């Protein structure tokens, strides 16, 4: 298992909504084995893209609130 930073944990939490939206389209009752290749690829794309977007946004917010040391 990977040791996640607090920023990464927050980014994963922020990714829940977009992944849930795709699962809503697919259907929550659909078993993973029943997913088509395009559905799996969409889930991965949404999860990775959402994570990257959240990391960028969280990092920018952290930088904006950081004090200048001089």
TORTOR-346004 format. One record per atom (N, C-alpha, C): y, z, x; residue number from 1; atom name. Coordinates in nm, 4 decimals, padded with zeros to 6 digits. Layout:
residues N
<Y:Y Z:Z X:X resi:NUM name:CA> $
...
end
This chain:
residues 70
<Y:-00.1180 Z:00.0000 X:00.0842 resi:1 name:N> $
<Y:00.0000 Z:00.0000 X:00.0000 resi:1 name:CA> $
<Y:00.1243 Z:00.0000 X:00.0887 resi:1 name:C> $
<Y:00.2262 Z:-00.0651 X:00.0426 resi:2 name:N> $
<Y:00.3518 Z:-00.0765 X:00.1163 resi:2 name:CA> $
<Y:00.4404 Z:00.0432 X:00.0837 resi:2 name:C> $
<Y:00.5073 Z:00.0964 X:00.1864 resi:3 name:N> $
<Y:00.6049 Z:00.2027 X:00.1640 resi:3 name:CA> $
<Y:00.7366 Z:00.1382 X:00.1221 resi:3 name:C> $
<Y:00.7720 Z:00.1554 X:-00.0042 resi:4 name:N> $
<Y:00.8925 Z:00.0937 X:-00.0583 resi:4 name:CA> $
<Y:01.0138 Z:00.1822 X:-00.0345 resi:4 name:C> $
<Y:01.1276 Z:00.1179 X:-00.0120 resi:5 name:N> $
<Y:01.2532 Z:00.1908 X:-00.0023 resi:5 name:CA> $
<Y:01.3021 Z:00.2217 X:-00.1436 resi:5 name:C> $
<Y:01.3999 Z:00.3089 X:-00.1522 resi:6 name:N> $
<Y:01.4578 Z:00.3397 X:-00.2837 resi:6 name:CA> $
<Y:01.5202 Z:00.2144 X:-00.3456 resi:6 name:C> $
<Y:01.5827 Z:00.1321 X:-00.2626 resi:7 name:N> $
<Y:01.6429 Z:00.0082 X:-00.3110 resi:7 name:CA> $
<Y:01.5343 Z:-00.0835 X:-00.3683 resi:7 name:C> $
<Y:01.4216 Z:-00.0944 X:-00.2996 resi:8 name:N> $
<Y:01.3126 Z:-00.1787 X:-00.3487 resi:8 name:CA> $
<Y:01.2540 Z:-00.1245 X:-00.4780 resi:8 name:C> $
<Y:01.2417 Z:00.0066 X:-00.4883 resi:9 name:N> $
<Y:01.1913 Z:00.0667 X:-00.6128 resi:9 name:CA> $
<Y:01.2865 Z:00.0377 X:-00.7289 resi:9 name:C> $
<Y:01.4152 Z:00.0468 X:-00.7026 resi:10 name:N> $
<Y:01.5147 Z:00.0173 X:-00.8063 resi:10 name:CA> $
<Y:01.5087 Z:-00.1304 X:-00.8452 resi:10 name:C> $
<Y:01.4872 Z:-00.2173 X:-00.7479 resi:11 name:N> $
<Y:01.4785 Z:-00.3607 X:-00.7760 resi:11 name:CA> $
<Y:01.3556 Z:-00.3914 X:-00.8604 resi:11 name:C> $
<Y:01.2451 Z:-00.3257 X:-00.8324 resi:12 name:N> $
<Y:01.1242 Z:-00.3456 X:-00.9131 resi:12 name:CA> $
<Y:01.1500 Z:-00.3018 X:-01.0564 resi:12 name:C> $
<Y:01.2140 Z:-00.1876 X:-01.0731 resi:13 name:N> $
<Y:01.2457 Z:-00.1391 X:-01.2081 resi:13 name:CA> $
<Y:01.3375 Z:-00.2371 X:-01.2817 resi:13 name:C> $
<Y:01.4315 Z:-00.2961 X:-01.2092 resi:14 name:N> $
<Y:01.5235 Z:-00.3927 X:-01.2710 resi:14 name:CA> $
<Y:01.4523 Z:-00.5213 X:-01.3107 resi:14 name:C> $
<Y:01.3380 Z:-00.5468 X:-01.2515 resi:15 name:N> $
<Y:01.2637 Z:-00.6691 X:-01.2793 resi:15 name:CA> $
<Y:01.1766 Z:-00.6551 X:-01.4039 resi:15 name:C> $
<Y:01.1616 Z:-00.5364 X:-01.4549 resi:16 name:N> $
<Y:01.0773 Z:-00.5165 X:-01.5725 resi:16 name:CA> $
<Y:01.1229 Z:-00.5988 X:-01.6928 resi:16 name:C> $
<Y:01.2518 Z:-00.6028 X:-01.7166 resi:17 name:N> $
<Y:01.3021 Z:-00.6732 X:-01.8358 resi:17 name:CA> $
<Y:01.2700 Z:-00.8232 X:-01.8326 resi:17 name:C> $
<Y:01.3012 Z:-00.8961 X:-01.7249 resi:18 name:N> $
<Y:01.2688 Z:-01.0385 X:-01.7263 resi:18 name:CA> $
<Y:01.1181 Z:-01.0657 X:-01.7341 resi:18 name:C> $
<Y:01.0382 Z:-00.9820 X:-01.6705 resi:19 name:N> $
<Y:00.8930 Z:-01.0004 X:-01.6795 resi:19 name:CA> $
<Y:00.8460 Z:-00.9729 X:-01.8225 resi:19 name:C> $
<Y:00.9015 Z:-00.8710 X:-01.8851 resi:20 name:N> $
<Y:00.8655 Z:-00.8404 X:-02.0237 resi:20 name:CA> $
<Y:00.9037 Z:-00.9541 X:-02.1182 resi:20 name:C> $
<Y:01.0160 Z:-01.0200 X:-02.0915 resi:21 name:N> $
<Y:01.0569 Z:-01.1325 X:-02.1756 resi:21 name:CA> $
<Y:00.9556 Z:-01.2469 X:-02.1676 resi:21 name:C> $
<Y:00.9049 Z:-01.2740 X:-02.0480 resi:22 name:N> $
<Y:00.8040 Z:-01.3786 X:-02.0331 resi:22 name:CA> $
<Y:00.6744 Z:-01.3369 X:-02.1008 resi:22 name:C> $
<Y:00.6365 Z:-01.2093 X:-02.0857 resi:23 name:N> $
<Y:00.5154 Z:-01.1615 X:-02.1513 resi:23 name:CA> $
<Y:00.5279 Z:-01.1685 X:-02.3032 resi:23 name:C> $
<Y:00.6479 Z:-01.1487 X:-02.3535 resi:24 name:N> $
<Y:00.6712 Z:-01.1614 X:-02.4979 resi:24 name:CA> $
<Y:00.6433 Z:-01.3045 X:-02.5429 resi:24 name:C> $
<Y:00.6885 Z:-01.4017 X:-02.4623 resi:25 name:N> $
<Y:00.6627 Z:-01.5429 X:-02.4936 resi:25 name:CA> $
<Y:00.5136 Z:-01.5747 X:-02.4873 resi:25 name:C> $
<Y:00.4471 Z:-01.5241 X:-02.3857 resi:26 name:N> $
<Y:00.3041 Z:-01.5509 X:-02.3671 resi:26 name:CA> $
<Y:00.2234 Z:-01.4799 X:-02.4743 resi:26 name:C> $
<Y:00.2603 Z:-01.3560 X:-02.5003 resi:27 name:N> $
<Y:00.1860 Z:-01.2734 X:-02.5959 resi:27 name:CA> $
<Y:00.1224 Z:-01.1565 X:-02.5226 resi:27 name:C> $
<Y:00.1592 Z:-01.0367 X:-02.5642 resi:28 name:N> $
<Y:00.1126 Z:-00.9162 X:-02.4960 resi:28 name:CA> $
<Y:-00.0376 Z:-00.8974 X:-02.5077 resi:28 name:C> $
<Y:-00.0989 Z:-00.9576 X:-02.6075 resi:29 name:N> $
<Y:-00.2431 Z:-00.9410 X:-02.6277 resi:29 name:CA> $
<Y:-00.3252 Z:-01.0357 X:-02.5405 resi:29 name:C> $
<Y:-00.2585 Z:-01.1288 X:-02.4732 resi:30 name:N> $
<Y:-00.3283 Z:-01.2268 X:-02.3900 resi:30 name:CA> $
<Y:-00.3846 Z:-01.1583 X:-02.2658 resi:30 name:C> $
<Y:-00.5143 Z:-01.1774 X:-02.2432 resi:31 name:N> $
<Y:-00.5763 Z:-01.1214 X:-02.1238 resi:31 name:CA> $
<Y:-00.5369 Z:-01.2053 X:-02.0031 resi:31 name:C> $
<Y:-00.5297 Z:-01.1416 X:-01.8862 resi:32 name:N> $
<Y:-00.4899 Z:-01.2140 X:-01.7653 resi:32 name:CA> $
<Y:-00.5803 Z:-01.3339 X:-01.7383 resi:32 name:C> $
<Y:-00.7064 Z:-01.3210 X:-01.7648 resi:33 name:N> $
<Y:-00.8007 Z:-01.4302 X:-01.7394 resi:33 name:CA> $
<Y:-00.7726 Z:-01.5515 X:-01.8291 resi:33 name:C> $
<Y:-00.7027 Z:-01.5294 X:-01.9389 resi:34 name:N> $
<Y:-00.6722 Z:-01.6367 X:-02.0337 resi:34 name:CA> $
<Y:-00.5416 Z:-01.7086 X:-02.0025 resi:34 name:C> $
<Y:-00.4656 Z:-01.6589 X:-01.9060 resi:35 name:N> $
<Y:-00.3386 Z:-01.7233 X:-01.8723 resi:35 name:CA> $
<Y:-00.3640 Z:-01.8590 X:-01.8070 resi:35 name:C> $
<Y:-00.2788 Z:-01.9528 X:-01.8406 resi:36 name:N> $
<Y:-00.2873 Z:-02.0843 X:-01.7768 resi:36 name:CA> $
<Y:-00.2178 Z:-02.0768 X:-01.6405 resi:36 name:C> $
<Y:-00.2427 Z:-02.1754 X:-01.5584 resi:37 name:N> $
<Y:-00.1771 Z:-02.1775 X:-01.4267 resi:37 name:CA> $
<Y:-00.0255 Z:-02.1786 X:-01.4402 resi:37 name:C> $
<Y:00.0310 Z:-02.2619 X:-01.5289 resi:38 name:N> $
<Y:00.1777 Z:-02.2580 X:-01.5436 resi:38 name:CA> $
<Y:00.2298 Z:-02.1214 X:-01.5889 resi:38 name:C> $
<Y:00.1561 Z:-02.0509 X:-01.6726 resi:39 name:N> $
<Y:00.1995 Z:-01.9183 X:-01.7164 resi:39 name:CA> $
<Y:00.1983 Z:-01.8189 X:-01.5997 resi:39 name:C> $
<Y:00.0954 Z:-01.8238 X:-01.5174 resi:40 name:N> $
<Y:00.0871 Z:-01.7351 X:-01.4012 resi:40 name:CA> $
<Y:00.2005 Z:-01.7664 X:-01.3037 resi:40 name:C> $
<Y:00.2232 Z:-01.8946 X:-01.2793 resi:41 name:N> $
<Y:00.3301 Z:-01.9334 X:-01.1883 resi:41 name:CA> $
<Y:00.4664 Z:-01.8889 X:-01.2415 resi:41 name:C> $
<Y:00.4862 Z:-01.8983 X:-01.3714 resi:42 name:N> $
<Y:00.6120 Z:-01.8535 X:-01.4318 resi:42 name:CA> $
<Y:00.6280 Z:-01.7029 X:-01.4152 resi:42 name:C> $
<Y:00.5226 Z:-01.6278 X:-01.4388 resi:43 name:N> $
<Y:00.5290 Z:-01.4830 X:-01.4210 resi:43 name:CA> $
<Y:00.5653 Z:-01.4466 X:-01.2772 resi:43 name:C> $
<Y:00.5012 Z:-01.5133 X:-01.1821 resi:44 name:N> $
<Y:00.5294 Z:-01.4853 X:-01.0410 resi:44 name:CA> $
<Y:00.6731 Z:-01.5220 X:-01.0073 resi:44 name:C> $
<Y:00.7167 Z:-01.6388 X:-01.0536 resi:45 name:N> $
<Y:00.8533 Z:-01.6829 X:-01.0256 resi:45 name:CA> $
<Y:00.9562 Z:-01.5862 X:-01.0833 resi:45 name:C> $
<Y:00.9334 Z:-01.5415 X:-01.2053 resi:46 name:N> $
<Y:01.0267 Z:-01.4483 X:-01.2692 resi:46 name:CA> $
<Y:01.0260 Z:-01.3134 X:-01.1962 resi:46 name:C> $
<Y:00.9079 Z:-01.2659 X:-01.1587 resi:47 name:N> $
<Y:00.8982 Z:-01.1378 X:-01.0902 resi:47 name:CA> $
<Y:00.9656 Z:-01.1426 X:-00.9527 resi:47 name:C> $
<Y:00.9348 Z:-01.2439 X:-00.8749 resi:48 name:N> $
<Y:00.9925 Z:-01.2548 X:-00.7402 resi:48 name:CA> $
<Y:01.1423 Z:-01.2820 X:-00.7482 resi:48 name:C> $
<Y:01.1811 Z:-01.3744 X:-00.8348 resi:49 name:N> $
<Y:01.3234 Z:-01.4063 X:-00.8502 resi:49 name:CA> $
<Y:01.4032 Z:-01.2874 X:-00.8998 resi:49 name:C> $
<Y:01.3489 Z:-01.2146 X:-00.9969 resi:50 name:N> $
<Y:01.4168 Z:-01.0961 X:-01.0481 resi:50 name:CA> $
<Y:01.4309 Z:-00.9889 X:-00.9423 resi:50 name:C> $
<Y:01.3262 Z:-00.9701 X:-00.8623 resi:51 name:N> $
<Y:01.3295 Z:-00.8734 X:-00.7531 resi:51 name:CA> $
<Y:01.4368 Z:-00.9110 X:-00.6519 resi:51 name:C> $
<Y:01.4395 Z:-01.0382 X:-00.6114 resi:52 name:N> $
<Y:01.5384 Z:-01.0832 X:-00.5129 resi:52 name:CA> $
<Y:01.6804 Z:-01.0672 X:-00.5662 resi:52 name:C> $
<Y:01.7021 Z:-01.1058 X:-00.6910 resi:53 name:N> $
<Y:01.8352 Z:-01.0920 X:-00.7519 resi:53 name:CA> $
<Y:01.8780 Z:-00.9458 X:-00.7560 resi:53 name:C> $
<Y:01.7850 Z:-00.8584 X:-00.7934 resi:54 name:N> $
<Y:01.8170 Z:-00.7163 X:-00.8028 resi:54 name:CA> $
<Y:01.8463 Z:-00.6571 X:-00.6654 resi:54 name:C> $
<Y:01.7700 Z:-00.6955 X:-00.5637 resi:55 name:N> $
<Y:01.7953 Z:-00.6449 X:-00.4279 resi:55 name:CA> $
<Y:01.9338 Z:-00.6875 X:-00.3820 resi:55 name:C> $
<Y:01.9688 Z:-00.8137 X:-00.4061 resi:56 name:N> $
<Y:02.1020 Z:-00.8611 X:-00.3666 resi:56 name:CA> $
<Y:02.2114 Z:-00.7827 X:-00.4377 resi:56 name:C> $
<Y:02.1958 Z:-00.7649 X:-00.5685 resi:57 name:N> $
<Y:02.2974 Z:-00.6944 X:-00.6463 resi:57 name:CA> $
<Y:02.3078 Z:-00.5481 X:-00.6040 resi:57 name:C> $
<Y:02.1951 Z:-00.4833 X:-00.5856 resi:58 name:N> $
<Y:02.1963 Z:-00.3431 X:-00.5447 resi:58 name:CA> $
<Y:02.2539 Z:-00.3257 X:-00.4049 resi:58 name:C> $
<Y:02.2200 Z:-00.4152 X:-00.3138 resi:59 name:N> $
<Y:02.2723 Z:-00.4082 X:-00.1778 resi:59 name:CA> $
<Y:02.4236 Z:-00.4317 X:-00.1768 resi:59 name:C> $
<Y:02.4699 Z:-00.5268 X:-00.2574 resi:60 name:N> $
<Y:02.6134 Z:-00.5535 X:-00.2649 resi:60 name:CA> $
<Y:02.6878 Z:-00.4326 X:-00.3217 resi:60 name:C> $
<Y:02.6296 Z:-00.3690 X:-00.4240 resi:61 name:N> $
<Y:02.6924 Z:-00.2509 X:-00.4830 resi:61 name:CA> $
<Y:02.6959 Z:-00.1361 X:-00.3818 resi:61 name:C> $
<Y:02.5903 Z:-00.1211 X:-00.3042 resi:62 name:N> $
<Y:02.5857 Z:-00.0153 X:-00.2027 resi:62 name:CA> $
<Y:02.6895 Z:-00.0410 X:-00.0944 resi:62 name:C> $
<Y:02.7031 Z:-00.1670 X:-00.0535 resi:63 name:N> $
<Y:02.8022 Z:-00.2016 X:00.0486 resi:63 name:CA> $
<Y:02.9441 Z:-00.1789 X:-00.0039 resi:63 name:C> $
<Y:02.9667 Z:-00.2102 X:-00.1301 resi:64 name:N> $
<Y:03.1002 Z:-00.1967 X:-00.1858 resi:64 name:CA> $
<Y:03.1427 Z:-00.0495 X:-00.1935 resi:64 name:C> $
<Y:03.0437 Z:00.0391 X:-00.2120 resi:65 name:N> $
<Y:03.0792 Z:00.1801 X:-00.2234 resi:65 name:CA> $
<Y:03.0749 Z:00.2535 X:-00.0898 resi:65 name:C> $
<Y:03.0313 Z:00.1866 X:00.0153 resi:66 name:N> $
<Y:03.0243 Z:00.2503 X:00.1473 resi:66 name:CA> $
<Y:03.1639 Z:00.2701 X:00.2046 resi:66 name:C> $
<Y:03.1804 Z:00.3806 X:00.2714 resi:67 name:N> $
<Y:03.3098 Z:00.4100 X:00.3332 resi:67 name:CA> $
<Y:03.3209 Z:00.3375 X:00.4668 resi:67 name:C> $
<Y:03.4398 Z:00.2923 X:00.4958 resi:68 name:N> $
<Y:03.4662 Z:00.2310 X:00.6261 resi:68 name:CA> $
<Y:03.4855 Z:00.3441 X:00.7259 resi:68 name:C> $
<Y:03.4147 Z:00.3406 X:00.8395 resi:69 name:N> $
<Y:03.4188 Z:00.4552 X:00.9324 resi:69 name:CA> $
<Y:03.5441 Z:00.4635 X:01.0188 resi:69 name:C> $
<Y:03.6455 Z:00.3862 X:00.9930 resi:70 name:N> $
<Y:03.7669 Z:00.3934 X:01.0745 resi:70 name:CA> $
<Y:03.8889 Z:00.3867 X:00.9882 resi:70 name:C> $
end
